[in-house]
């Protein structure tokens, strides 16, 4: 189930196009069942390959398109290519993010206290061992999402028209501070749950989508049609809620 908005009015995505995706009767239906953020007991283990191919092609003419996924990067990284939608691997561990960032665009959930009042911190990269102990060989910068500390700032304003999350070839991780109703769970790596979309206004629309009767279009057909109809130069953030799973 896919819902598309050509001109978002939400604070963080104001002025860009966005989509929401849910399973039929189950808002977490397109999300990985084993995602740490997902404590619903629902979800899937399979990627919707038809939809994912359409999503990669869903880039506006002369524009930019990006999204995030909690599915392990090795299941989809070989499909990435220049000119396609930029897929960011979403992680909850700073050390895990550093390792993944060597292969795919990566974002990570960061505790508020870990920023230490800075806009950039370092994620340690471990690439060797000595007597069974891991050795730090490098560090990868984590750049805080500018919308978290700048007033009246949205994805449309980010990166002078090329949002950081829409940059495939970058030498840094993007950090999002744990937020939402369940942010304490998001900060705790040992506790399942914490998805920001599971509470507040986002949950309302996500749940409503899951219970919508739908149409004869597949999600793949819908996303292709939607993006094709956007004005040249548009920016699209796919999946404010939802993921690339087979519902």
Secondary structure, DSSP 8 states (H G I E B T S, - for coil): -EEEESS--STTTTTSEEEEE-BTTBTTTTSBTT-TT--SS--BSSB-HHHHHHHHH---TT-EEEEEE-S-GGGTGGG--TTS-EEEEEES-HHHHHHHTTTS-EEEEE-GGGGTT-SEEEEEEEEEEETTEEEEEEEEEEEE-GGGTSTT--TTTGGGGS-GGG-SS-SEEEEEE--STTHHHHH-TTSS---GGGSHHHHHHHHHHHTS---SS-HHHHHHHHHHTS-TT-EEE--SS--SB--
